[in-house]
């Protein structure tokens, strides 16, 4: 029929127009319409990183891959700094360190707002935020990964248990301080409260998807059509950022011809990638180069060793376990003979091996604490959104993490001291809101002998009624986390202390188990 002939002719004309647009100069690539059309060209390879970022404008939103310094697009970030665009919003798990990666754009004041889960060791990041010079939208790590994944999948919003009952839910987190910073006491921008709903009797908050004008990602290898492959834990947030960007620019260590990659080894299809550029050089800086001495000896303070050894008794054969930063990372060294557990690291690794020897150190293989690690037979790597699907979906059996405060009802606080110290929640809010068993390991008292086990938490919560058990150098406490609130129970006491000493060091009333066992008595 004539109508069908006309339609076919129109489609052919449209396709011809897209092919014509695809060969237009790079200077014309600013429009999203063009960016999508450009993907139909035979090659997506760009000559240099400066050419790749040439159309990024002031005020753009950049979704930036990487975890710490692992897998960051260091060459593209250096090009953005050279370009000098300002007023940027950077969506990234964290901002690396002061003088590398996104930290360089913080130094040059090119970033207006950071959307991140973790401030960590970047002192400049914290300083700019507390000084009122930077907008910071802190978002739980798993929620951040899912917001990016949802943005790339065309899903405008979703509900999650993560952050329910916290200041993130209630809209009480400071995004930007006014003149004088935190010390001045004036707040310029507050976070928005989240819509909340009940599903199956449990509270959930709604989170909106994130999309960016550009995604800047780093992969190990690409072909000329933009199919990407990663090494180790350098995958992390990169695929999620790539999907969320209207224009995805991927820098890689190697570009191969189309067909050189088998379909099975491609981690991200080229449909998500508009430009590919080979990085000029890679520093691949390591935040925490942690190595094994080979002797097998671990030196730990005796008080901490008691806590760690007791926590290890909670782990049984076949468990999947997530260990937080600090003291929890040592627990796996004290498991019972014959007990094999698999450690899950939220940056995208299941099956963490021991620290590497000098010749095994690999910048593309780190744990969530940014330490260099190795794998074990059966290990697997994956993206950040896949990692937190495991966590939110309650596939992790046990979570062990530290705390600043634990309340009598099982509330947990471990991520911020408002106006003073900002580390960010990282993945903690996601971990404690799942159905995994939550164990807190910590020293019983804070500096100056102040209580950390308190009737109520004075600091913003990581999770409400989430702690199942807390292990300290004084004893082991169990908490009631469902149904009517009830006092915790002291179920074990340390061998070198008394019940009176435990009561004096504890800021809430507690029950005492009968019989009251001694820690590590067996």
N, C-alpha and C positions, 0 to 999 in steps of 0.2 A: 504494500500500500504506500501511497505518497507520503503519509505521515511518518511511517517507519523509515522510509528513505531519507526524509529530512532529518530525523533524529540521528540516524547513522552518520549523516554528513556533518551534523553539529558536533557529535562526539569526536569525529576525526579532526575537525577544525580545532576543538578544544585541546585535544592531545598535541596537535601541531603547535598550538600557542604555548603549551607547557614546555615542549622541547625547545622552542625559541627562547623562552624566558630563562631556561636552565643555563644557557650559555652567555647570559648577560654579564657585564662586569661585576666584580665583587661589591663595588660601591652601591649597586642597586639592590643589594640583598637585605635591606632593612625590613621589608614588609614580611609579615608572617606568611601571607599568601604566596609570596615568591619563595620563601624558605622551604615550604612544602613542595612547591613545584620543582625546586632545584634538585630534589632527591631523585628525579627521574633521569638525571644525566648519567653517563656511563661511568664516571669516576667522581668520587666525593673528596679526593685528595686535594688539599690546599698547600701551597708552596711553603708558607711560614706561619708561625704562631701569630705574628703581627697582622698578617693578612686575614687569618682566621677570626680575629676579634675586631677587625676594622670597623664593623658597623654597630658595635656595642655603644649605646648612648648613655648619657647622664640619666640617673633615675631607674636604670634597668634592674630587674630582679634576676640574680644568678643562682642557679642550683649547682652547688659545687661538691663533687664527689670526694671521697677520702674519709679516713678515720684516724684522728691524730695527724701524723705525717705520712701514714701508710696509704698509698694509692691516691695521693693528691695530684692534680694537674699542675705541677710546679712551673712548667714552661708557659702555659696559658695564663696563669696568675701573674707571672712576671711581665707578660705582654700587656695585660690589663693595667698593671701599675704604670708601665711606660706610656700607655695611651692617655692616662690621666683622667679618665671619666670619674665623676663623683656622684654622690647621692645614691649609691648602690644599696640594694637589699641583698644580702648574701644568705642563702639557705644552705646550711652545712652543719653536720653534727657538732663540730667545734671549729676553732680557728687556728689549729696548730700551735705554734709557738710565736713568741714576740717578733722574731726576725726571719721567719720563713713561712712560705705558703700564704694563707689568708692574713697571717699576722703582718705581712708587708703592706697590705691594703688598709689595715687598721692603723699602722704607723703613719701612712700618708693621708689619713682621714678621708679616704675615698668611699668608705662604707658608712651609710647612715643607720642601717638596721641590720642586726644579726638575728636570724631565726635558728636556734641551736638547742642542743640538749645539755651541752657540757662546756664549761669554761675551763676547768682543769688547771693546767700549769701555766696557762697564758696570762701572765700578770698584767700585761698591757690591756687585754680584753677586760679583765676585772676592773682595772683602774679607770678605763674610759667609761664603763658602765656606772660605777659608783661615783664618778666625777660628773655625771650628767652630760657626757659628751657623746654617748652612743645609746641608741635604742636596742634593747635586747629582749627578744621574745623567747623565753625559755620554754621548751616543749619536751616532754618525755621522749626518749630516743626511739622507742618502738612506734610511738604515735607519729613522730617526725617521718620515719621511714614509710609508714603506712599512708600518711598524708601525701607524700611524694608519689608513692605507687598508685594511690587512688587518682591523683591528678593526671598521671599519664594514662590511666585506664578510663578516664571520662566519668569518674564517680565523684559527685560534688561533695559528699560528706559521708560519715559513717559513725557508728556508736562503739564505744570501748569502755571497759571497766577502769582502764588506766586513768589515774588522777581523780577519780570520783571521791568527793569529800575533802579535797585539798584546795589550796588557794588557786590552783590552776582552774579547777572547776568553778570556784566561787568568783573568779575575776578580781582577785585581791593581790595579784603579783605586779610589781612595779616594772613597767617596760622602760620608762625613761624618767630620771630624776630631773628636777628643775635646776635653776641657777644655784650654785653652791654644792650641787651633788647630793649624795645621801646625807652628808653632815648638815646641809642646809635645811633638810626636812621637808622640802617641797617636792611634790610629785607632779610631773608634767603629763605623763601618759600611763594609765593603768590598763591592765589586761581586761579583755571582755569576758564576762561570765559565760560558761558553756551551758547550752540546753541540756537538761538531764531527763532521763526516762528510766522506767523500771522494766526489766525483762526477766521473766522467771524469778521474780522476787529479789532481783539484785539491781543495784544502781549503775547506770551507764551515762557517760557524757558524750555529746556530739562534737566531733572534730571535723573541720572543713579541709578539703583537699588543697594542696599547694601545686601551682604551676609556675614556671619561670619564663621570662623572655628568652633566656639562654640557659643551657646546661653546659658546664665545663667539667669534663670527666677525663679520667686517665685509665687506659687499658694497657695490657702487655702487647697485644698484637691485633691488627685489623687487616681486612682486605680492602680493596679499592672501593667496594660498595658499602663499607661501614659496618660490616659484621665484626663483632668484638669478642676478644678472649682475654680473660684475666688469669693471673697467677696468685695462688695462695689467698691470704686474707686481704689483698689489695682490691678485691671486688667490692666489699662492704657496701657503702651508699652509692657507688658509681652507677649501677644499672637503674636504681630508683630515681636518681637525679636525671639520668639520660632520658628516661621515659617522660619525666615531668617538664622538660624544656621544650619550648616551641621551636627553638633552634638548638640542636645538640652538637657541640664541638668536642670531638674526642682526640686527645693527644695520646700517641702510642709510641712504644719503643721500636716496633717493626711493622712495616706495611708490606703485605704479600699480595700477589695477583689474585684475582677472582678465581675460585676453584682450588686454591691451595689449602683452604680450610675445609675439613669435612663438615657436613651439616651437624654431626653429633658433637663436635667440639666447640661450636659457636655458643657463647653464653648469652649474647644479646644480638638479635637480628638487626640488620642494617636499616630497617624501616624506621627505627627510632633515631638514627644518626644522620645529620645533614652534612657535616664537614669532618674530615679526618686530616690530622697533621702529625708528622713525625717530630717528636721532641728533639731539640737540638742536643741536649745533654741532660743527664740526671744525677743530682746529688744524692737522692734517696736517703735523706737524713733519718737517723733512728733516734727516737726520743729516749728509750731506755734499753740500752744494749746489755741484756742480762744473759750471763753465760754460766754453764755448769763447770765446776772445778774438776769434775770427773771423779772426785773422791767420795761423793755421795753424802758427805756430812753437811748437816744444816744447823747453823748456830742460831738459837732463838732464846730470848729472855725466858727464864724458868716460869714466870707467871703466864706469859703468853703461850708457852709450850703446853702448860696444863689445859688451857682453853682449846688450843688447836687439837691436841690429842683426844680430848673429850668430844669435840665436834666430829672428828673422824669416825668415832664409834656410831654416829648416826647414819653412816653410809654403808649400804649393803650391796652385794654383788648384782651387777646389771643395771644399776641406777644411772640416770642421766642427771647431771648436777651442774648448776651454774655457781661459780665462785666469784664473789665481789673482789674489789681492789683492796690491797693491804693484807691484813692478817688472814682473811679467808683463802687467799691464793695458796697458803702453805698447807691447808688441810689435807689435800690429796697426797702429800708426802707421808702421811701417818695412817693410811688405811690399813685394815687388818690383812694379814697374809691370805691370799686366795680371793680377795675382793677386787673385782675389776669394775671400775666405774668409767663412764665417758663424760668428760667435761665439755660443757657447751659454752662457747664464748660468743657474746652478743654481736661482735664485729664480723661474724660469719665463719665459725669453725666448730665442728663437732669432732671431738677426739683430740684433745690437747696432749702433746707429748712433753718430755722434760725440756728444761732450758738447753739451748744448743752449746756445743763446744765452739771454739773460736772459728774453725773452718766450716761450721754449719750455719753461722749467723746469716740470716736472710731478711732484708728490709721489707720484703713482701710477706713475711710470716710473723705476726705479732698476736698477742692476746688483748683482751679488753683493757688491761692495765698499761698498754703500749709497750709491753716487754717482748723481746724476741723469744720465740718458742719453736718447738718442732712438732711434727705430727706422729701418729702411731698407725699401725696397720688398721685399715678400716676407717680412717679419718675422712671427713668430707668438708668442702668449703662451699659457701653460698652467699647470697646477698643479705643486706641488713633486714629487708622486709621479710625474707624467708626466715631469718633468725628469730625475729620477734613473732612471726606466726607460730613457731615452735613454742615460744614462751607464753604468748597470750592464749594459745590453744591448749595450754596445760599439758604439754608433752614433756616438760622438764619436771623431774620428780622432786628435787630439792634445790632451794636457793639459800646460799649462805652469804651473808653480808654484814657489814659493820653498821654502827649507829652512833648518833650524837645523843639521842634520847629515846627511851622506850617507856610508854605509859602503862599503867596498871591494866588497862583494857586491851593492850596489844597494839596501840597506836605506835607508829614509827616515824622518827624525824632524823634525816641524815644528809640533807642536801644544801641547806642555806642558813646563814645567820643574817637576817635582813639588815641591810645598810652597812654590814661589816665584812662578811665573807660570803662569796658566791662561787660555789664549785659547779652547781647545776645538778639536776637529778640523774643525768645519764639514763641508763636503762633500769634504775632501781624501781621507779614507779610502775613500770610494766611488769617487772619480775614479781613484786609483792602483790599485785592485783590479780595474778593468775591463781590457779588452784594448786600450785606447787607448795610443798611444805617450806615455810620460811623460818630459817634459823638465824638468829643474830649472835655474832661472836664479838665481844668487846671487853675492854677493861671496865671494871665496875664503877670507878669514879673518874670524874673529869679532873683537870688541873685545879689545884687548890682544894681538893677533897669534895668538890661539888657533886651532887647526885646526878647520875645519868638515867637511873631507873626512878621514875617520878610518878606521882599520882596522875598528872596530866602533862602532856608535852607543852613546853613553852615556845618551841620553834615550829615553823610551818611543817605540816605533815608530808611524809612520803606516801603513806597509806594509812587508812583508818581500820583498826582492829585486824591487823595482818600478821603480827608476830606470833608464831606457834610456840617457839622455845627460844630462850636467851641463855647463853653460856658465858659466864665470866670467871675470873679467878677466885670468886667467892662461892659460886654454886651454879646450879641449873634451875631455871624457872620455867614453868609451863603456864600458858595464857589461855583464857577462854575467849575465843574469837567469834563465836556464833551464839545466837540466843541472848538471854538476859546477861548483862555484865556481872562478873563475879571476880573476886580477888585472885591474883596469880597464886600458884603453888610452888613452893621450894621443894623440888623432888630429889635433889642431890646437894651435898655440901662439900666444899673443898677440904682436903685432909688436914690442912694446917690452920683452920679457922674455927670459930664458934658461932653458934646461932645468934648470940647477942651481937657479935661483930657484924654479921650479915644484916641484922635489923638496923643497926646504926648506920650502915653504909647504903641502905636502901630507902628510897623516898616514898614508898607506898607500903601499906599493910599487906601481908601475904599469909597464906595458909602454909602449914608444914606437913609434908607427906609422912605417913606412918606405915611402914618404917621409913626413916630418912636415910637414904643410902649415901655413901662416900664416893666422890668422883674418882674414877679410875681404880676403884677397889678391886675390880676383876682384871 
